[in-house]
C-alpha cells in the first residue's frame, strides 16, 4: 500500500517530531521490535537556517530543500565538528541508514498555512542541472521536523499584506531529525558558477548536529527590507505569488519594499546595509592566517617553512579577490571564486606533510574565514513547505 509520508503542515497521516541528543550526540536506542530501528545507533539533527523552501516528494521518499542565491547573503555552509562552504548547485545529502526519529514534538508552523503544491514537472526543472541562482539538496525523508526559531509575521497572496501588525508566528529555522547508523554526513553532487560545473563530494563529521546555513547580511533598515527581499527571491524560485510583512507595520515602508510589484526588476539586486562590515571581517580573518603563516615561515621547521610560503601566496590571491567585493556584497562570480579558493586552500593544507599541529591550526583558521563571512543574524523570512501534485 502506498504510504503518503508528509511534512508537518501537509497534514496527511504522520506527526512531526523531534528529540534532543545527549551531550555526546551518541544516544543509544532502546529495544525495538523493528529490525531497522534495532540497527540504528545514533540520533542526528540537521538544522536548516536561511531562505529555504522544502518540497515533500512522497513517491521518492525524500524532501527537497531549495534556496535562492540572494545578494547580501553568504554562501551555503555545512558546519559541525568539520565544516564546508559550498557554491550553488544540485546535491544529494547522504546519511547512513537514515529513518525518521519516532519521538514526537510540536509540529512547526510553515508558510503557507494551507498546504500548497508544485507540479512534478516544476520539481523536475530543479534537477536538470546545477544552476547558479539556487541551492537544491535532496534529503532522506523524515517525519521528525521541529521549529528552532519562530518569528511573528503576516503573509498574503496579493500585495500589500493586510493587517501585518496582527501576526502569527512562523518557523524561520528548522531541524530535521533522524535515526542513523553513522553521525557523518556526505554532500555529493555538482556546483556551478554559471560557467564551470564542478563535482562535489564533501564529508562532514558530527557529534549529532549539523548546520546547513545561508546567512543574511546585517539589515539596519527600519522596514525589514532584507527579510522581504529574501522572501521575494524565495517565491520567485518557487513560482508562487506570496508576500510577507512584519510588525511593527508602517505603510510608508511600501515605498522601499523589495516585494512591491513596482520594484520587481530590483528584487535580486537588493542590498543589505552594513555588508561592508562583513567584507572587512573576512579580510581580518584572512589576515590572521597570514600572520600565522608568516610566523611559521620564520621558524626552524624546514617543511613547515616551505609550506607556509605557499600558503602566503594563496592567501594573497584570496585577499585581492575579497578587496574587489562591493559594499553590497560579492557578485555571484566573486562569491563562487571565493568559495572555490577557500576550499582549495583547505584541501591544500590537509595534504601538507608538516605534522598534525600545523595542519590543525591552519584548518581552524581557514574555517574561521567562512564563519566571518556570516553575520550570525537570523533572517525573518519564513520557511515554506510544499507538496507535489
Helices and strands as residue ranges (DSSP letters): H 35-39, E 42-49, E 52-57, G 58-60, E 62-68, E 76-79, E 83-86, E 89-94, E 99-100, E 111-118, H 120-125, E 134-140, E 145-156, E 168-180, E 185-192, E 197-204, E 209-213, H 225-238, E 243-245, G 251-255, G 261-269, H 275-297, H 302-322, H 332-350, H 356-372, E 384-388
